[in-house]
Amino acid sequence: MPPTPARPTAEQAAIAAAKARYVAAWSAIDTALNNPPAATREKLLQAGVGRNWLIEIWGSVGFNQERGWYQDGRVRVETLSVTSVKAKGEEPEVNLTACLNSTKVTLRYSKTRKPVPLGPGTSGRSKVQAKLVFAASAGQAKKMWFLVDQQDTGEC
């Protein structure tokens, strides 16, 4: 089998930056879900959560807060691989496949800290397809990587 050609430097830089942003975005998401009353859209945006995924996460934060719930624990990004890269153009894009481990995450009642009873679920390990774009936030000139969409594709 012939060796795989190395990616151009621009692609390598985009991949490295997008992967780092993905991990940072998930850290901010966990922080928001662990303490919904202290969460803000601005903090999520600053961490690189944008567009569709910001709407999705912000909805989860509000849903949990309305019910007096919070997330206890953090999601671990176990694996992260590149599915495609578009390093050139007005809005560069990196698509990743990740394995997220949420086995140590529990949904709890804020008042009692007791677990929220949930029905049967998954193994707690989800394979996802994530899309990151290099863009400016609304009203900003500075561009950065944003996690803009993520789709669950099963277990990993």
N, C-alpha and C positions, 0 to 999 in steps of 0.2 A: 504494500500500500504506500503511495507516495506521501511525503510529509505534507502537513497542512501549512499553506503559506501564512506567514505572519500578517496580522492586521496592520493597516496603515497607522501611523502615530496618532492621527486625529481620531480614529476610531478607538484606539486603545485608551486615549485620554477621556473620551466620551464615556466609554464603558466603566472605567475606574471611578469617574465622578458620579455617574448614574448609580452605580452599586453603593457607593458611600452615601449618597442622598437617600436611597431606598431604606437603608438601615437607620439613618437619622430620622426619616419620616415615620418609620414604625415606632421608634423611641418616643417621638412626640405624640403619636396616636395613643400609645400605651399610657403616657402621662395624662392625656386628656381623659381617657376612659377610666383611669384609676382615681381621678378626682374631678368629676364632671362640673361641680360648681366653680372650680378655678379655671376651667378650660376656656380658651378664646379662639375664635377663628384666626386672629392675627398670629397667635403662637403656632398654630398648625401651618399657616401660610409661610411663616418664617422658616419653618423646618422643611418646607418643600412639599406640602400636601396641597394639591390644587385641583381645580375644575371638578369633574364628576366625583373623584375620590374624596375631595373636601366636602362636597355636598353629602355624600354617603356617610362619612365619618361624623360630620357635624350632626347629622340626623340621629346617629347612634348615641352620641353624647346627650342630645336633648331627650331622646327616648328613655335612656337610663335615668337621667336626672328627674324627669317627670314621675317616674315610678319609684324613686328613692333607692336606686341601685347604683353600684359602682363595680368596676372590674378590679379584682385582686390578683396581681401577678402580671407578668410580661410575656408577650409573644416573642419567641426566639426565631430568628432567621437562620435555619439550619444549612440550607444550600441556596446558591444563587448562580444561575447560568444565563448566558446571553442567547436569545433566540433570534434577534435581528438588530441591526444598527443602521441608522441613517445619520451620518456625521455632518453632512453638508446640507445647505438650504437655510431657509428662513427660520425653521424650527426643527433643529436636530432631535432625533428620537432614538431611544434605546428600549427594546422590549426584553424583559427578563422572565425566566421561570424560577420560582422560588418554592422552597418547602418551608412552611411556617409551622412551628410547634407551639401549640397553646395548651399543652397537657397540664401546665402548672398555673393556668388561669381559671379563676372561679368568679362567677357573678354573685355579688353579695348585697344584702340589704344594708343601706347606710346606717339606719338606726340601731340594728341589732348585730350587725356584722355576720349574721348567719347566711349560709348559701341560699340563693334563690333556687327553688326546685325547678328543674328543667327536665324535659322529656329525654328520650334516648337521643344521643347525638352521634358524632363521628369519633374517630380515634384521637382527635385533637391534633392531627398532623395533616395540613392542607397543602395541596399543590396548587399554585396560583400562577396566572399570567399577569404581569405588571407592565404598564406602559409609562415611561418617563419621557418628558419633553424638556428641552432647553428653551425657556421663554421668560419674558418679563411678566411680573405680576401686574394686575390692573393698576394703572396710574404710576407705574415704576419704569425707569429706564434700564436699570440693571437686570441682566438675565441670570437665571440660575436653573438648576434641574428641579422639576416638579414631578412627583408621583401623581398622575392624573387619572389613572384607571387601574382596576385590578379585578380579575375574574377568577373565581374558584373553579378548578378543573378536576377536582377529586381529591383522593388521599395520596400521600407520598410515603 
